[in-house]
Amino acid sequence: MATIKEIAEKAGVSIATVSRVLNYDPKLSVGDETKKRIFEIAESLSYQKKATRKKLTRRIAFVHWVTEAEELTDLYYMGIRHGIEEQANQHHLHLLKYTVHELADIPQDIDGIVAVGRFSKKQIDQFKQLTPHIVLVDSDIEHTGCDAVLTDFHSVIKQAVDHFLTLNFKQIGFIGGKETLQGTAEPVQDIREHYFREYLKEKGLLNERLILLDHFHVGSGYDLMNQYLERPLENKIGFVAANDPLAIGALKAVNEAKIEIPDQISLIGINDISVSKYVYPALTSVRIEKELMGKTAVDLIMERLRDDRQICKKVYMDTTLIKRETT
């Protein structure tokens, strides 16, 4: 694991600046370029880039539903992007990058599409009009007729909840949010929330008061936890957060309230982004192999291009609970 000092040296900033950026300190007046550089360095230390000398010939549209600026709010997508970019170099592919707002700009003669995020059926139909070679990454809502690289979120939730149960928690809550896909009117229930409700109901522990929902970023986690702390505090409660930024925001609110972690409130995030090990206290999280998801997506598109495979594949990645100080 890289140290904060090593990250600071590579980024050309102070150790204090790195620490505050990695802890999402809202009072820190540092520009997005500096933040991006720090996050990129912290994330990139988990994989090695190799140089390529061969000419890039195949053209693959890489459609990302977040911009690189938006990646700063959830490094999960940065990790997937790194995996795609590295493997594309290994296969000598030329990536043409588009956001979800630029689908009309994808050329008609594209060789294939790798799309990261949650896309509507209408958007996926647009992809199919351009090419039969489509790989979706993290599209847990709609992936019919396409290759897909997915996470078994039922298993993710079970790992997190079971960890709390082994620690004899009787009160288990969820911090999450809702998303409205572009081109749709109604927000959809997040799959992590769905599996949480299902599993807690099965265990006879579902408590609607402990399901806190807003958006999927640090500020929402902070606000939701502050709202929760206005109520009488339950004795020993554990929260599963839909992603690490939500958990990190909630952690900040608990720290400010001087509530003991993990004795009174425990937290488990999902994704295990690089920042999770640097926050205080270090965040327990279910690790999703982000870079490997990106690499696998490129391998699938290469398999389609090379072998002309017609049958769609769905590849699910194993996940691992990484136990740290918040539990």
Disulfide bonds with the S-S distance in Angstrom:
none
